[in-house]
């Protein structure tokens, strides 16, 4: 047995014993690359995800809603910071990750390429998008890479707040006038299917799931997480009194799960490839913000250098 084969066996044995892999531990190069791809995509999603909600901060219906939404968008920035920091422990620098986002080499969640056209969308995003994120991210608190798992603990706590805040908006709308309830229904109609797409391609078409499961980067497959989300969300919609836009949705007593219609995978792959309603708008906004914020980064570096000289 070669030295590398021995290391691979020892590494997999640690994974199978549910040990955490830390940044300074030996790891297969493919494991490192897989983590960089997943954590980077997650970080980019948090940052790009600020845009559709930030669009509504100045138009929130009252001061309370404005303060909550502002706090939520700030939370998302923090999540991106934790995740970029976790990825950096794997040997990639943040500038490289951001360049890959801006060039289109790195992806982010397809959900953030859809427009927010009404205040009800803030409720639907909180309820559905953050709800889907929680289903996915709670399992990541037990992912095999230590820095990623620890970052997810705080992120999940804050995402739980975001989900409840979104559901409260939907509940208030559904208890309001007929026009307000219709607004909530319209938001659900537009965000339901993109929310199901958030979990990624079906298991049979996912190129990374099998290996990620073997390394316990992921604890559940895409389809398992999607099913959990549907089972969790349908009863919540019933409480709201609005209808999930799926005529094939029904409870399967034998499986003890809800059956639901097939996702429009053609739309999913089109959005992932950059052809969604807001793909270009989102990337251009991120590029502009990065360029306009250069002076802040320069000032921070100059201050850090000045401080280090004083200490020395």
C-alpha positions as CSV (number, residue, x, y, z in Angstrom):
1,X,0.0,0.0,0.0
2,X,1.4,3.4,-1.0
3,X,1.6,6.3,1.5
4,X,-1.3,8.2,-0.2
5,X,-3.5,5.1,-0.1
6,X,-2.8,4.7,3.6
7,X,-3.7,8.4,4.2
8,X,-6.9,8.0,2.2
9,X,-8.0,5.0,4.2
10,X,-7.1,6.8,7.5
11,X,-9.0,9.9,6.4
12,X,-12.2,7.9,5.4
13,X,-11.9,6.0,8.7
14,X,-12.1,9.3,10.6
15,X,-15.1,10.4,8.5
16,X,-16.8,7.1,9.3
17,X,-16.2,7.6,13.0
18,X,-17.9,11.0,12.7
19,X,-14.7,12.9,13.6
20,X,-14.4,16.5,12.6
21,X,-11.8,17.4,10.0
22,X,-10.0,20.6,10.9
23,X,-8.2,23.0,8.5
24,X,-4.7,21.9,9.5
25,X,-5.5,18.2,9.1
26,X,-4.5,16.2,6.1
27,X,-7.3,15.9,3.6
28,X,-7.7,14.6,0.0
29,X,-7.4,17.4,-2.6
30,X,-10.8,16.6,-4.0
31,X,-12.3,16.9,-0.5
32,X,-10.7,20.4,-0.2
33,X,-12.0,21.4,-3.6
34,X,-15.5,20.1,-2.9
35,X,-15.6,22.2,0.3
36,X,-14.4,25.3,-1.4
37,X,-17.0,24.9,-4.1
38,X,-19.9,24.3,-1.6
39,X,-18.9,26.9,1.0
40,X,-18.0,29.4,-1.7
41,X,-21.4,28.9,-3.3
42,X,-23.1,29.2,0.0
43,X,-21.2,32.5,0.9
44,X,-22.0,34.0,-2.6
45,X,-25.7,33.1,-2.0
46,X,-25.8,35.0,1.2
47,X,-24.2,38.1,-0.3
48,X,-26.3,38.1,-3.6
49,X,-29.4,37.2,-1.5
50,X,-29.1,40.7,0.2
51,X,-30.1,42.3,-3.1
52,X,-33.8,41.2,-3.6
53,X,-34.6,42.1,0.0
54,X,-32.5,45.2,0.2
55,X,-34.7,46.5,-2.7
56,X,-37.6,46.8,-0.2
57,X,-36.0,48.4,2.8
58,X,-37.0,51.9,1.8
59,X,-40.5,50.7,0.9
60,X,-41.4,48.7,3.9
61,X,-44.9,49.5,5.2
62,X,-43.9,50.8,8.6
63,X,-40.9,51.5,10.8
64,X,-41.1,48.2,12.6
65,X,-41.0,46.3,9.3
66,X,-38.2,48.5,8.0
67,X,-36.0,47.8,11.1
68,X,-36.6,44.1,10.9
69,X,-35.8,43.9,7.2
70,X,-32.7,46.0,7.6
71,X,-31.5,43.7,10.5
72,X,-32.2,40.7,8.3
73,X,-30.1,42.0,5.4
74,X,-27.3,42.8,7.8
75,X,-27.5,39.2,9.1
76,X,-27.1,37.9,5.6
77,X,-23.9,40.0,5.2
78,X,-22.6,38.4,8.4
79,X,-23.4,34.9,7.1
80,X,-21.4,35.6,4.0
81,X,-18.5,36.8,6.2
82,X,-18.5,33.6,8.4
83,X,-18.6,31.4,5.3
84,X,-15.9,33.3,3.4
85,X,-13.7,33.0,6.5
86,X,-14.4,29.2,6.7
87,X,-13.5,28.8,3.1
88,X,-10.3,30.7,3.6
89,X,-9.1,28.1,6.1
90,X,-8.9,25.8,3.1
91,X,-6.2,27.9,1.3
92,X,-8.3,30.0,-1.0
93,X,-8.3,33.8,-0.5
94,X,-11.5,35.9,-0.5
95,X,-10.5,38.0,-3.5
96,X,-10.2,34.9,-5.6
97,X,-13.7,33.7,-4.6
98,X,-15.2,37.1,-5.3
99,X,-13.5,37.3,-8.7
100,X,-14.9,33.8,-9.5
101,X,-18.4,35.1,-8.6
102,X,-18.1,38.1,-10.7
103,X,-16.8,36.2,-13.7
104,X,-19.5,33.6,-13.5
105,X,-17.2,30.7,-12.7
106,X,-18.7,30.3,-9.2
107,X,-22.4,29.8,-8.8
108,X,-24.9,30.9,-6.2
109,X,-28.4,29.8,-5.3
110,X,-30.8,30.1,-8.3
111,X,-33.5,31.5,-6.1
112,X,-31.9,34.9,-6.0
113,X,-32.3,35.5,-9.7
114,X,-36.0,36.1,-9.4
115,X,-37.5,39.6,-8.9
116,X,-39.3,40.9,-5.8
117,X,-42.3,42.7,-7.1
118,X,-44.5,43.2,-4.0
119,X,-44.2,43.5,-0.2
120,X,-45.6,40.0,0.1
121,X,-42.5,38.7,-1.6
122,X,-40.6,39.7,1.6
123,X,-43.0,37.3,3.5
124,X,-42.6,34.5,0.9
125,X,-38.8,34.8,0.9
126,X,-38.6,34.6,4.7
127,X,-41.1,31.8,4.9
128,X,-40.1,29.7,1.9
129,X,-36.6,30.6,0.9
130,X,-35.2,30.9,4.5
131,X,-37.4,27.9,5.4
132,X,-35.7,25.8,2.7
133,X,-32.3,27.1,3.8
134,X,-33.0,25.9,7.4
135,X,-33.9,22.4,6.2
136,X,-30.6,22.3,4.3
137,X,-28.4,24.1,6.9
138,X,-29.4,22.4,10.1
139,X,-27.9,19.2,8.7
140,X,-24.7,21.2,7.8
141,X,-24.2,21.9,11.5
142,X,-23.0,18.2,11.6
143,X,-20.9,18.5,8.4
144,X,-17.5,16.8,8.6
145,X,-15.4,20.0,8.2
146,X,-15.2,21.7,11.5
147,X,-15.0,25.4,10.5
148,X,-18.0,25.0,8.2
149,X,-20.0,23.2,10.9
150,X,-19.3,25.8,13.5
151,X,-20.2,28.7,11.2
152,X,-23.5,27.0,10.5
153,X,-24.6,27.0,14.2
154,X,-25.0,30.7,14.4
155,X,-26.3,31.0,10.9
156,X,-29.1,28.5,11.6
157,X,-30.2,30.4,14.7
158,X,-30.5,33.6,12.7
159,X,-32.2,31.9,9.7
160,X,-34.9,30.6,12.1
161,X,-35.6,34.2,13.1
162,X,-35.8,35.1,9.4
163,X,-38.2,32.3,8.6
164,X,-40.6,33.3,11.5
165,X,-40.4,36.9,10.4
166,X,-41.4,36.0,6.9
167,X,-44.2,33.8,8.1
168,X,-45.6,36.6,10.2
169,X,-45.8,38.9,7.2
170,X,-47.7,36.2,5.3
171,X,-50.0,35.6,8.3
172,X,-50.8,39.3,8.6
173,X,-51.6,39.5,4.9
174,X,-53.8,36.5,5.0
175,X,-55.7,37.9,8.0
176,X,-56.1,41.2,6.2
177,X,-58.3,42.3,3.3
178,X,-59.1,40.1,0.3
179,X,-56.6,42.1,-1.7
180,X,-53.9,41.5,0.9
181,X,-54.6,37.7,0.9
182,X,-54.5,37.7,-2.9
183,X,-51.1,39.4,-2.7
184,X,-49.9,36.6,-0.4
185,X,-51.3,33.9,-2.7
186,X,-49.6,35.5,-5.7
187,X,-46.2,35.6,-3.9
188,X,-46.6,31.9,-3.0
189,X,-47.5,31.1,-6.6
190,X,-44.3,32.7,-7.8
191,X,-41.9,31.5,-5.1
192,X,-43.0,27.9,-4.5
193,X,-41.3,26.2,-7.4
194,X,-38.0,28.3,-7.3
195,X,-37.9,27.4,-3.6
196,X,-38.0,23.6,-4.4
197,X,-35.3,24.2,-7.0
198,X,-33.0,25.6,-4.2
199,X,-32.1,22.0,-3.1
200,X,-30.4,21.4,-6.4
201,X,-30.8,18.9,-9.2
202,X,-32.5,15.5,-8.6
203,X,-30.3,12.9,-7.0
204,X,-30.0,10.9,-10.3
205,X,-28.6,14.0,-12.0
206,X,-26.5,15.5,-9.2
207,X,-22.7,15.0,-10.0
208,X,-21.5,15.8,-6.4
209,X,-24.1,14.3,-4.0
210,X,-22.7,10.7,-3.8
211,X,-19.2,11.8,-2.9
212,X,-20.3,14.5,-0.6
213,X,-22.5,12.0,1.3
214,X,-19.5,9.6,1.5
215,X,-17.4,12.3,3.0
216,X,-20.3,13.5,5.2
217,X,-20.0,17.0,3.9
218,X,-23.7,16.5,3.3
219,X,-25.9,14.4,5.5
220,X,-29.0,14.1,3.3
221,X,-29.4,14.0,-0.5
222,X,-31.1,16.8,-2.5
223,X,-34.3,14.9,-2.9
224,X,-34.5,13.9,0.8
225,X,-34.1,17.6,1.8
226,X,-36.7,18.7,-0.8
227,X,-39.2,16.1,0.6
228,X,-38.5,17.4,4.2
229,X,-39.2,20.9,3.1
230,X,-42.5,20.0,1.3
231,X,-43.7,18.0,4.3
232,X,-42.9,20.9,6.7
233,X,-44.4,23.6,4.5
234,X,-47.7,22.2,3.4
235,X,-49.4,22.3,6.9
236,X,-48.1,25.9,7.3
237,X,-49.8,26.9,4.0
238,X,-53.0,25.3,5.3
239,X,-52.9,27.5,8.5
240,X,-52.5,30.6,6.3
241,X,-55.4,29.5,4.2
242,X,-53.6,29.8,0.8
243,X,-53.0,27.1,-1.7
244,X,-49.7,25.7,-2.8
245,X,-49.7,25.9,-6.7
246,X,-49.4,22.2,-7.4
247,X,-52.5,20.2,-8.5
248,X,-50.7,16.9,-7.9
249,X,-49.8,17.7,-4.3
250,X,-51.4,15.1,-2.0
251,X,-50.7,13.2,1.2
252,X,-49.4,9.6,0.5
253,X,-50.5,7.5,3.5
254,X,-48.3,4.6,2.5
255,X,-45.1,6.7,2.2
256,X,-46.1,9.1,5.1
257,X,-45.0,11.9,2.9
258,X,-46.6,14.4,0.4
259,X,-46.4,13.5,-3.2
260,X,-45.8,16.5,-5.5
261,X,-45.4,17.3,-9.2
262,X,-42.1,17.3,-11.1
263,X,-40.0,20.4,-11.1
264,X,-39.5,22.3,-14.3
265,X,-35.8,21.3,-14.7
266,X,-35.5,23.1,-17.9
267,X,-36.1,26.4,-16.1
268,X,-33.8,25.4,-13.3
269,X,-30.8,24.7,-15.5
270,X,-31.6,27.9,-17.6
271,X,-31.4,30.0,-14.4
272,X,-28.2,28.2,-13.2
273,X,-26.6,28.9,-16.6
274,X,-27.2,32.6,-16.2
275,X,-30.5,33.1,-18.1
276,X,-32.9,33.8,-15.2
277,X,-35.0,37.0,-14.9
278,X,-32.4,38.8,-12.8
279,X,-29.1,37.0,-13.3
280,X,-27.3,39.9,-15.1
281,X,-28.8,42.5,-12.9
282,X,-27.6,40.7,-9.7
283,X,-24.1,40.2,-10.9
284,X,-23.8,43.8,-12.2
285,X,-25.0,45.1,-8.8
286,X,-22.4,43.0,-7.0
287,X,-19.6,44.2,-9.3
288,X,-20.7,47.8,-8.9
289,X,-20.8,47.5,-5.1
290,X,-17.4,45.9,-5.1
291,X,-15.9,48.6,-7.2
292,X,-17.5,51.4,-5.2
293,X,-16.4,49.8,-1.9
294,X,-12.7,49.7,-2.9
295,X,-11.9,52.8,-0.9
296,X,-13.2,51.2,2.3
297,X,-11.0,48.2,1.8
298,X,-8.0,50.4,1.1
299,X,-8.7,52.5,4.1
300,X,-9.0,49.4,6.3
301,X,-5.7,48.0,5.1
302,X,-3.9,51.4,5.6
303,X,-5.3,51.6,9.1
304,X,-4.2,48.0,9.9
305,X,-0.7,48.7,8.6
306,X,-0.4,51.9,10.6
307,X,-1.6,50.2,13.7
308,X,0.8,47.3,13.3
309,X,3.8,49.7,13.0
310,X,2.8,51.4,16.2
311,X,2.6,48.1,18.0
312,X,6.0,47.0,16.6
